[in-house]
Structures are given as structure tokens and as C-alpha cells.
């Protein structure tokens, strides 16, 4: 097959390049339409309990998404800023419920019910003893306590004790059926731009204002930081990789030709992602660096073999043909095996893994195709009319000496790795997956700064557990049960704005009216107060806490870190038992994601290795050769997990994706080295390591550079992914170059 392909490429290379230019233009158009999605709900499976709760919640409430505008500065200027901000948002037709002040004038008739319970206890005691003097004193004191009658106290703002920090609570109304992701980004941008615009006005120059409020805001900001950092390092990474290859092979013009097929393969993958998904998540975005690394790997093996033939005195056509026939098989087998490994991700419940696996698997096939088809064509154009000049280059001769040691004493390397395994067992056994957003999101995003202000000034944590209850009676019961728990700091609901112990207070008032009626008190009508209902509260309060069909919203501010699985599960069960509903906030999503990730990683890693092993068994038709290929990959996973804690590196929900990724990358290197060991004639292990081993080292280094660049992105989750992949690749490289040839020599 490779012989026929080589002949086709030699005869039709100009036509192939022309067609590729047409494909390039089409892929640019499609790839430009691809969006990055920051919606965490998209990552959950369809049968997710949390997703079910979210869908049920959204039947009664417009959205669970919320934000907080924080304004800091002079009291009157802050109030003026909030009023103008409200007007600007309304003018921009931002669909949201706003709450920053409460008009208490509508509560004047219920002012008596807001008096402290102690007043009613004293009044009841006086009524029971018929102490007229005490009753008279208590009634006289009402004139001072009826603060609702005072005009200056009619409007109350959400502010701290010093009245120098004000909050505007926003509950967004988002239609998830109509361009949800676009509307989500649009409403954030409009809000951000409006705040920034007002801060430029002369009267507000002394104020500070910002936006925070949990995952809705932090998700967008963190993803934008990651995307900006990713795009900034992406092209620098490509240039650095090209520089490394040029330095190794000393063929500037020839080796820079890999840029075109590399970009074409990446664009084809992006076009496929757009046609198949429309938008991709932040997981899949990070794997563009994987595709860059692997794409260049394919070209490295082709160019290395081509230059090897040219240095032996062969002409361009013969060298290209031999490069395709000699490495094309191992490149194709490696690409198919790696893509099969990634396609196993379709079985993941965590949708981010599923998408990442499909896009990466297809991307590897597309990149392999573009490299095999276009790199040889470019070789023909660049070198066909130029004399070949031998240049001094890095020969990696140390690998030849290393191979001679393996040839003589392979058991030394096998025993060394076997001794290392039990030393790392405790670290591997105690591995934990971190899902805490504080450890995944960047520290210096603006929402983090204002979140700290809210926590300090209002003792309020935006990372709450949100759920709903069916009616007011259930709400009372829920508050009564949950407020006693040590892991609950505070409970926010519309119940908080109703007078406390209304039943008791109205009972005392009725006793008072009976007593006054008996003594002929002339103003008995002012005490004719009914129990206050939710609908008696100001409209903006009701809009923030009440949904359709009488459903009420509740927020639990936890006293523990709800991103720790054990703490969250205890609170989740308590909320479910009290209300009949489960939480729908980001903490609920993240905790389910962590559970899915743990389950998926173990299942997919095992399945991935099994499928790869079966595929290699079919290809090689040898159990021994299959084991020789698979063993280094399995050892890489184990050692990487064991070494991470020694370097104070944690595994989070982003970086854990590195583990199955290492299977796909590692197996490719194993296939190339084993294929060379099998097919070389009258050559020893040292020669195989010096030639193919050199290509494997360069391949590993280019992929390390690709993923290692993530370390410098201002996003701890992505940075940890880069660090984990880079570390794993270095471990994989060492094991592949030592254990694989040792097993080959020992078993053969």
C-alpha cells in the first residue's frame, strides 16, 4: 500500500499541493466560525441528577445565573452611580432582575410586625397582669420605634455598616433555547462595558466598581484569560518547535516546510469541530497543542528517514519514496492506534472527555494524512533542483553507546523499574482529584478581587448552594432544619425579609386590641394588622426570590469548603431531605464532574489500553510484541501519578485528562521504535536508538514544548495540565528508550 502511495505522491505532487490550497481556503472559512463554550452544564451527561435538577429549576425560575456589582466610595455618589447603572441597563434592554435598594414605604402598614420580639414579650406580660401603666409606656414607645413612618428611612440600600461599599444583585434571565452561549457572553460584555463607561464620567472618577458573583462571572473571565494566554503562546510554540527541529537537522528551508501542512491539519480539525459540534469546550481547546506536537512528530519521522537516505547518497525521488515506505507504515499504525485510543473517550459520561476524544482522534488522522501527503510533495519541490550538501548535525551518538549496554544487560533496566514501582505505591494509592474552583481559576481575575471585598464587608460568599422549595410552609421548615447545622453559615431567602415570629406577634396584637376595646381606647384601628404575606413585600425583592407557581428560591451560604466532596455530599443530602430538591449551583456541577472524571479516567484508561493492545495484537500478530509496546505506556501512567506529589503537583479536573492522553502519545513512540527494531537488517539496538530514538526524543521534546507552554498561561487548571503532560512525556521518553529495547532483547 505504501509503495503505491509513494508512487502516487512522486507523480502527482504538484496536483496534490494545488488541491491542498483549495482545501486550506475552505477550512479557514469553517474554522473561523468555531466558538469556545464556557457552559459547564454542557459537560454533564443527559442522565445527570444535577442537570435534571437544573432543568426542573429553570421551569420555575428564569435562570440560576447571577452576578454582583460592587461599588466602593462616597455614599451619595455610590447611590447615584447605582441609579444611573440601573437606567443604563434598562436602556440597553438587559433582561435581568436588579436589587440594590428596597422601598420600605409599602411596609409602613406592617411596621409593628418588624419590632423586636422582646417588645411583644413585654407587652404580653403586661396584658396578662393588666398592668395599665406598663402598657401605656410600651404604646408610647411605639412612636419612636415606628421607623417605617420616617421618610429618610423609606429607602434602604444593600450596603455595609460604614456605607462605603454598595452591592447590586443581578439575576439574569437567559433563554437557553436561543443562542444561550452568545447571549451569555453578550450580557456579560454589556454589563462590563456599562460599568466601565460610567466610571469614566467626571462625577464618578473617585469611585471604584467591579463585577463578581460566583461561577457565571468567573467562568467567562477565566476562560477568556485561558484563551488569551493560549493564543499568545500557540504561535510562539510552533516557532520554537520549528527552531528546535532546524537546530537538530540543520535544514532550514526543508524543515520550515512542515509549517504549512501543520497549519492545514489544525485548520481541518477546527473545521471538523465546527461542523460536528459548533463550539468546543476549554478541554478540547487545550488539545490543539497536542495536535501540533503530534503533527510535527509525523513530519520528524519522515524527514529523519529522508535525510538518512540522502546522506547515504540517494537522490531526492528515491529518498522520498524510501522515507514513505520505511516510516509510512509505523506513522500510519501509530496514528491509527493513537486515534483509536482517543476515540475510546466516546464512552465517557463526562461530555468534555467525549468531545475532546472525538476531536483529538479525528485531528490525529487529519494531521497524519496532511503530513504524509504534503511533506513529501514539499520535499520534491524544495530539494529536487538543489544539490545535497552534507551538514554537521547533532547525531545523538550517546544513544548508540546506551543501546550497546542494553544489548548486553537488558535485565538491569527491567529490574530497575520493578524496584521503583513499590516505592511509589503509596502516592499512587492516595491520589486525589482537586475540583476547587479557587485552585483552578486564575487568582488575579477581577471577579476574585471583588469577591474578597464582598466576603470582608458583608460576610457573604457568592459560592452558594441554590435550590428551590414548593411553598412558604416548606421554606419555613427548611430554614428551621438547616440553620441549626454547623456546616451552614447563613440561609438567604425571601423568608428573611418577612417579620420574625409573625404568628406570635399577631396573637399578642389581637390580645392588645381586645384589651384596648374593653377600656375604650380611641385609636384601636392602628393596631388592626394582619399577618404579612410574601406578596406584601416590595416587587424587586419578590422578583429575586419568587418563581412561578409559588416556588421560592433558597441560597445556603456554607461554613465549609463545598468543593470538597465529603462536605458537599453531606450538605446535599441535608438539603434534599429538608426540601425534596437538590442544589443547582456551580458547586453541584463541579462535584458531579469530579465524580464523573474519577469514574471515567479509570474506565477509559483501562479500556484504552485494552483496545490498543487488541489492535496491536492484530497488527503485529504477536503477544510478545504487543506487550513490548504496551508495557512502557502502563509504566508511564503509574510512575507519573507517583512522582507528581514529590514535586508538589496536584491532579485537578483539567490535568487528570493528561493520563489517557499519555497513553495515546506514548504508544506512538513505542510503535516507531519497535517497528525499527523489527525491520532493520544486521543492525543492533544502538543504531535503532541513534536513528529512530533521535526522532522519538525530538518528538517528545516538541510535544513537551507544546504542552509545557500551558504552564505559563495565567490559568492554574490549564497550567497543571501542561505540567502533568510534560512530566509524563519525559517519563515516557525515558521508559520507552530503556524498558522497550530491554524487553525486546530479553523476550527475543
Secondary structure, DSSP 8 states (H G I E B T S, - for coil): -HHHHHHHHHHHHHHHHHHHHHHHHHHHHHHTT-EEE--GGGGS-TT-HHHHHHHHHHHHSS-S-EEEEEEES-HHHHHHHHHHHHHHHHHTT--EEEESEEEGGGGGGGGGGGS-HHHHHHHHHHHHHT-HHHHHHHHHHHHHH-GGG-GGGSEEESB-TTS-EEEEEEEE---TTSSHHHHHHHHHHHHHHHHHHHHTSGGGTT-EEEEE-SHHHHHHHHHHHHHHHHHHHHHHHHHHHHHHHHHHH--HHHHTTHHHHHHHHHHHHHHHHHHHTSEEEHHHHHTHHHHHHHHHHHHHHHHHHHHHHHHTT--HHHHHHHHHHHHHHHHHHHHHHHHHHHHGGGG-SSHHHHHHHHHHHHHHHHHHHHIIIIIHHHHHHHHTTS----------HHHHHHHHHHHH-HHHHHHHHHHHHHHTHHHHHT--EE--HHHHS-TTSHHHHHHHHHHHHH---S--EEEEESSHHHHHHHHHHHTT-TTEEEEEEGGGGS-TTHHHHHHHHHHHHHHHHHHT-TTGGGG------GGGS-HHHHHHHB-GGG-EEEEEEESS-TTSHHHHHHHHHHHHHHHS----SHHHHHHHHHHHHHHHHHHHHHHHHHHHHHHHHHHH--HHHHHHHHHHHHHHHHHHHHHHGGGT--EETTGGGHHHHHHHHHHHHHHHHHHHHHH-SS--HHHHHHHHHHHHHHHHHHHHHHHHGGGGSS-HHHHHHHHHHHHHHHHHHHHIIIIIHHHHHHH-
